[in-house]
């Protein structure tokens, strides 16, 4: 038992960590290492949300495509995650139309990774 545990721990120690990268629409590849990601099974529209609190930067998977939002405050992110309808909150408070969105990365600072 102890030997099996030792072998398993040794294997984990020498196995390189593989980071996940996603393709973000209008940006390209983004490494998810600095993000905290949450799957959202309670929404049929939003599959996954990733947030980098240090950069106030959110990635969101909408029906399989990732989009990004810049300078999104942590309080807004927390309210979004707690909303009874994430889709409604997203459409009313986060998403914009064209480049007029409150967190559109064309008009707000996008982090460099």
Beta strands, then each sheet from edge to edge (+ up, - down):
strand 1: 21-24
strand 2: 28-31
strand 3: 36-39
strand 4: 46-52
strand 5: 57-62
strand 6: 65-69
sheet 1: 1+ 2-
sheet 2: 3+ 4- 5+ 6-
end
